[in-house]
Amino acid sequence: MPKSASDSPTLAPSRKHDVQTPHEAQIVVAFDDNGAASALVGPYGQNLALIERRLGVVADSRGNHITIAGSRDGCDAARRVLEMLYEQAVRSQDIAQGDVEGAIRAVIAQGSLFEFDPKTAKSQFEEINLRKRPVRARTAAQDAYIRALKRHELVFGIGPAGTGKTWLAVAQACQLFERKEVDRIILSRPAVEAGERLGFLPGDMREKVDPYLRPIYDALYDLMDSRIVERGLQSGEIEIAPLAFMRGRTLTNAAIILDEAQNTTSMQMKMFLTRLGENSRMIITGDPSQVDLPNGQPSGLAEAAKLLDGVEGITQVKFTAQDVIRHELVARIVAAYEGAPKQPGTGKS
């Protein structure tokens, strides 16, 4: 009979014997906490399905027992992934598919040369501790990004969609705000269609620009209590504004984020960078492959990244398609577009 959570004071998984056949290995992994084991499997077994696809194994769940069949290396990697995710589940943390993908990548990166401890493996990645929930890096690039956010006053996060650039930047800003290391959070995006088209949208100025800034709102409400966000927006402690509103200001004691920076012009980028005041942190995020500027208009992000490379106090973290954690298909889509030949005369890159 498998142990239940009430039978044992520890919640670590206990491995059973390996069974070898001429063509494959089979491992049965038993977990003490039934609730955590259920979270591990995921709704309709989607977490196990992802592990199967990525590691080339077959996983079957029966209660708190999971049977893994496949190659020896594949089975061992899958077991390590399950143990790592189980440690997260017993801490009452939700397991999203991005967590599964991150655990798979961490296990693959570590290899099988050393003894595996799921607790120490998980702690290798940096995390941002928020009141609502902790935010942990899921890839090596995200880990480097969080470390850079903690150590530098100006950070560029550059890479494709789905790599967590904006989400982690907002998380770091929220942490600084909660710890009272800054007095304000200022979040900005360029409204690319800011001329006549913007004027045709109904409502006041905030209602006109809200569609451009919706991803930032989503990140805020995901990472902070909604009442704190609403109160901060009303008091001005949290400010969300289009890039054009930044001109002439000096932003002190603030965590400042410029999102979608690939759609800034050279002059806009220079203007924004020079807004940095005392005791402030600035984070610039963007995807150079999704420039929406008019034909022939160079991106301010690309120019700034080149000009400021190696400047003391400024660091750049670059993401690739391998760092996409939004959905496994997104990584393949990004890779396909990166490998496609550039279309002449489009004006976009």
Long-range contacts (C-beta under 8 A, 24 or more apart in sequence): 2-30, 2-32, 2-63, 2-64, 2-65, 3-30, 3-32, 4-32, 4-33, 4-34, 5-32, 5-33, 5-34, 5-35, 5-36, 7-32, 8-32, 11-36, 11-86, 11-90, 13-82, 13-83, 13-86, 15-79, 18-75, 24-69, 24-70, 24-71, 25-69, 25-70, 25-71, 25-72, 25-75, 26-67, 26-68, 26-69, 26-75, 27-67, 27-68, 27-69, 27-75, 27-76, 27-78, 27-79, 28-65, 28-66, 28-67, 28-68, 29-65, 29-66, 29-67, 29-68, 29-79, 29-82, 29-83, 30-64, 30-65, 31-64, 31-65, 31-66, 31-86, 32-64, 33-64, 33-86, 33-89, 33-90, 34-63, 34-64, 35-89, 36-86, 36-89, 36-90, 37-61, 37-63, 37-64, 37-66, 37-86, 37-89, 39-89, 39-94, 39-95, 40-66, 40-82, 40-85, 40-86, 40-89, 40-95, 41-66, 42-95, 42-97, 42-100, 46-97, 47-85, 47-95, 47-97, 47-100, 50-97, 50-100, 50-101, 50-104, 50-328, 51-78, 51-81, 51-82, 51-100, 51-104, 53-328, 54-101, 54-104, 54-328, 55-81, 55-104, 73-112, 76-112, 77-104, 77-107, 77-108, 77-112, 80-107, 80-110, 80-116, 80-118, 80-121, 81-107, 83-116, 83-118, 84-118, 84-121, 84-122, 86-118, 87-118, 87-119, 87-122, 88-122, 93-133, 93-134, 97-327, 97-328, 98-138, 98-325, 98-326, 99-138, 101-138, 101-325, 101-328, 102-137, 102-138, 102-139, 102-142, 102-325, 103-138, 105-138, 105-139, 105-140, 109-140, 126-150, 128-168, 128-171, 128-172, 128-175, 129-175, 130-171, 130-174, 130-175, 130-178, 130-223, 130-224, 131-178, 131-224, 131-225, 132-223, 132-224, 132-225, 133-223, 135-167, 135-168, 135-171, 135-223, 137-168, 138-164, 138-325, 139-163, 139-322, 139-323, 139-325, 141-317, 141-318, 141-319, 141-320, 141-323, 142-168, 142-323, 142-325, 144-317, 145-317, 145-319, 146-172, 148-315, 148-317, 149-281, 149-283, 151-315, 152-313, 152-314, 152-315, 153-276, 153-280, 153-281, 153-282, 153-313, 153-314, 154-273, 154-276, 154-281, 154-282, 154-283, 154-284, 154-313, 154-314, 154-315, 155-281, 155-282, 155-283, 155-284, 155-314, 155-315, 155-316, 155-317, 156-284, 156-285, 156-301, 156-304, 156-305, 156-308, 156-314, 156-315, 156-316, 156-317, 157-283, 157-284, 157-285, 157-286, 157-317, 157-319, 158-285, 158-286, 158-287, 158-288, 158-301, 158-305, 158-316, 158-317, 158-318, 158-319, 159-287, 159-318, 159-319, 159-320, 159-323, 160-287, 160-289, 160-319, 160-320, 160-321, 160-323, 160-324, 160-334, 160-338, 161-287, 161-290, 161-324, 161-326, 161-330, 161-334, 162-324, 162-325, 162-326, 162-327, 162-330, 162-331, 162-334, 163-319, 163-323, 163-324, 163-325, 164-323, 164-325, 165-285, 165-286, 165-319, 166-215, 166-216, 166-219, 166-257, 166-259, 166-285, 167-219, 167-222, 167-223, 169-257, 169-259, 169-283, 169-285, 170-216, 170-219, 170-220, 170-223, 170-257, 171-219, 171-223, 172-255, 172-281, 172-283, 173-255, 173-257, 173-281, 173-283, 174-220, 174-223, 174-224, 176-255, 176-281, 177-232, 177-237, 177-238, 177-255, 178-224, 182-253, 182-254, 182-255, 182-279, 182-280, 182-281, 183-237, 183-253, 183-254, 184-236, 184-237, 184-238, 184-239, 184-251, 184-253, 184-254, 184-255, 185-232, 185-237, 185-238, 185-239, 185-254, 185-255, 185-257, 186-239, 186-241, 186-251, 186-254, 186-255, 186-256, 186-257, 187-213, 187-216, 187-220, 187-238, 187-239, 187-240, 187-241, 187-256, 187-257, 187-259, 188-240, 188-241, 188-242, 188-243, 188-245, 188-246, 188-256, 188-257, 188-258, 188-259, 188-272, 189-213, 189-216, 189-242, 189-243, 189-258, 189-259, 189-260, 190-242, 190-243, 190-260, 190-261, 190-263, 190-264, 190-268, 191-242, 191-243, 191-244, 192-263, 192-292, 192-293, 194-242, 194-244, 209-241, 209-242, 212-242, 213-240, 213-242, 215-259, 216-240, 216-257, 216-259, 243-268, 243-272, 246-271, 246-272, 246-275, 247-271, 249-275, 250-275, 250-277, 251-275, 251-276, 251-277, 251-280, 252-277, 252-278, 252-279, 252-280, 253-277, 253-278, 253-279, 253-280, 254-280, 254-281, 255-280, 255-281, 255-283, 256-280, 256-281, 256-282, 256-283, 257-282, 257-283, 257-284, 257-285, 258-282, 258-283, 258-284, 258-285, 259-285, 259-286, 260-285, 260-286, 260-287, 261-285, 261-286, 261-300, 261-301, 261-304, 262-286, 262-287, 262-288, 262-290, 262-291, 262-292, 262-299, 262-301, 262-302, 263-291, 263-292, 263-293, 263-299, 264-299, 264-300, 264-301, 265-293, 265-297, 265-298, 265-300, 266-298, 266-300, 266-303, 267-300, 268-300, 269-300, 269-301, 269-303, 269-304, 270-300, 270-304, 273-304, 288-349, 289-334, 289-337, 289-338, 289-349, 290-348, 291-348, 291-349, 292-348, 293-347, 293-348, 294-347, 295-345, 295-346, 295-347, 296-347, 297-347, 299-349
